[in-house]
Amino acid sequence: MLENARGRCLRCHVLQARDLAPRDITGTSDPFARVFWGSQSLETSTIKKTRFPHWDEVLELQEMPGAPAPLRVELWDWDMVGKNDFLGMVEFPPPVLQQNPPRGWFRLLPFPRAEEDSGGQLGALRLKVRLIEDRILPSHNYRPLTELLTEAVRGLAEEDAASPLAVLEELTSGDCRQDLATNLVKLFLGQGLAGPFLDYLTRREVTRTTDPNTLFRSNSLASKSMEQFMKLVGMPYLHEVLKPVINRVFEEKRYIELDPCKIDLGRTRRISFKGAPSEEHVREASLGLLTGYLGPIVDAIVGSVGRCPPAMRLAFKQLHQCVQKRFPQAEHEDAKYLAISGFLFLRFFAPAILTPKLFDLRDQHADPQTSRSLLLLAKAVQSIGNLGQQLGQGKELWMAPLHPFLLQSVSRVRDFLDQLVDVDGEEAGGPARALVAPSVIVREGYLLKRKEEPAGLAPRFAFKKRYFWLSGETLSYSRSPEWQMRFSIPVSHIRAVERVDEGAFQLPHVMQVMAQDGAGALRTTYLQCKNVNELNQWLSALRKASAPNPDKLAACHPGAFRSSRWTCCLQAERSVLGTA
C-alpha cells in the first residue's frame, strides 16, 4: 500500500484461478476478475474458454485517506449477450491487509446470503497482495543521498564493505532487492552514470567470486541491476528480435512435444496429424517444428549486433573485460562469454519467450498448448546461452534430438558475443539517448484521445478512438492502422507525461502528454487506456522516449482545465502552476 498526498494505493497481483465453475454451454467459462477497494474498482482482462485462467496482472487501486477498507476480488464469466455470470469471490478485512498480506491460493466463496450453497465447487484463486508505505518528499530532500550514491560509483574501490551500495545490498533481499535494483538503475540512468554504476557492481561481484561457474548465479544486486537495466534500455531491441517468431507460434498453434511421457496421441490426431501417428512420428514432426522456430530466432539474435542499444553493448564490454581479467586461465576461456550470455540469453531472451505477455510481446497469455511450445523453445535458447555445456545432463534426456542443432548454434553465438562487445565508449553515447532508437516503433495500439478545452468555449470535446504509434522521434496517430493521414507530436517537444486524476473526466486510466507546439505554447493531449497495466506501459514508454528532452516541467496539474477552472485545485486561472 503506497501512501502519499493523493491517498492510499494498494497493489493486487491477480495471478491465476483453477477449477472454476463452467458457465457456458461449451463446459468452460470466459473469466475475468474485478477488484474492489474502498470506492475504487478495476478489472483484469478476460481469458476466453477456460476454467483455469492465468492473468498475472497487477492492479493498482487508489483510495482517499480515511478508514481502512476491505479488499474484495470477484470472478465473473463474461457473456456477449445478457448479464455476466458470477463465479465466486474472496474478501480480506483491513487488519489482514496490514498485518498479513494475502499471498497464495484462496477458496472462492459465494456471495453472502446466496440462495444456494455452492458446496465448495467454485474453485480457487491465487493472489499476491503487497502492502508498502512510501512517503515521497520533494526532490531536493534526496539530493544528499543521490550525491552519496553517485560518489560511490565514481570511486575506484572494487571491494568496500562500507560503501553505500554495499550496505544497501546487505540490508535487502527478495522483492525488496528487486525494487532497490530498479530504482538504482533509473537513478543512475537519469544521472548519465548507468555504465559506471553497472561496472562498479560487476567488478565488486567478480572480485568476490572464486569459481567462475557460480558467477552472477545468485540474485545479487549486480545481477538484479543488470537484469533491470536490460529491461529498461533493451525492450525495443527485444521486440525487434523475438516478436516475429513469437507471433508465428501463437498464430500457428502447432502441437509440439518431445517428452515421451507427455505425448498425447489423441491430441495429435485431432490437431496436427492424419491417421494414427506413432510416438516416433510425433517426435520427428515436433523436432522439425522446433528447429523451424529456433532457426529464425538464432538468425535474428546473431544478426542483431547493430540493433542492440549501444548502452547495453558498452555494459557487456565492461563485463567481458572484467571477467577476462579475473579468470585469464585457458580452462576458463568460456567464462567471459557465459557472463554475458547468462544475462542476455538466460535472463532476457529466454524469459521473454516463456512468458511473452510479461515483456509486452503479446496482449494475452498463451493457451496451454502454446505455452508448452514456448517452454520448449525457451529451454533450447537457455541451452544455447549456456554454450551447450549442460547438454546431455540432468533429467531431460528427451531433448537429445535437438542437441545437434543447439551445438551448431553455439559457435555462431560466440562470434555474435565477440562482435557485441566490439564497441567504443563514444559510440555508445549518452544512456538517456540510447533508451529509444529514433526509427523503432516501441509501442502501438488503440487509445482514446481528447484535446484540452480552448479558453472561452463551452466543453464539447469528447474522447475519440485513435490508433497510436510511438517511436524515438514521434508520437503519431490516425483513425485506424490503415488510415493514410497521420497526425504527430515530436517526441523532442514533450515536456511532461503524467497520470490524470480519475475525477477530472470521471474516467479511469487517463494520462496527459504536455508538448510545445510550433509557436512554443504548451498543449495538452489526454489519452485514456483500457486498464492500469496498459496505462503503466504507455507512461513508461513515453517517459523513456522523452527522457533526454530539456526544459522538463517541474510540476503539472493532476486534473484538467474544464469549465473555466482546474478540476484539481479549482483555480480559475489556466496559467497557474501545477503542484504535483
Buried (B, 14 or more C-beta within 10 A) or exposed (E): BBBEEBBBBBBBBBBBBBEBBEBBEEEBBBBBBBBBBBEBBBBBBBBBEBBBBBBBBBBBBBBEEEEBBBBBBBBBBBEEEEEBBBBBBBBBEEEBBEEEBBEEBBEBBBEEEEEEEBEEEBBBBBBBBBBBEEEEEEEEEEEEEBEEBBEBBEEEEBEBEEBBBBEBBEEBEEEEBBBBBBEBBBBBBEBBBBBBBBBBBBBBBBEEBEEBEEBBEEBBBBBBBBBBBBBBBBBBBBBBBBBEBBEEBBEEEBBBBBBEEEBEBEBBBEEBBEEEBEEEBBBEBBBEBBBBBBEEBBBBBBEBBEBBBBBBBBBBBBBBBBBBEBBEEEEBEBBBBBBBBBBBBBBBBBBBBBBBBEBBBBEBBBBEBBBBBBBBBBBBBBBBBBBBEEBEEEEBEBBEBBBEBBBEBBEBBBEBBEBBBEBEEEEBEBBBBBBBBEEBBBBBBBBBBBEBBEEEEEEEBEBEEBBBBBBBBBBBBBEEEEEEEBEEBBBBBBBBBBBBBBEBBEBBBBBBBBBBEEEEEBBBBBBBBBBBBBBBBBBBBBBBBBBBBEEEBEEBBBBBBBEEBBBBBEBEEEEEEBEB
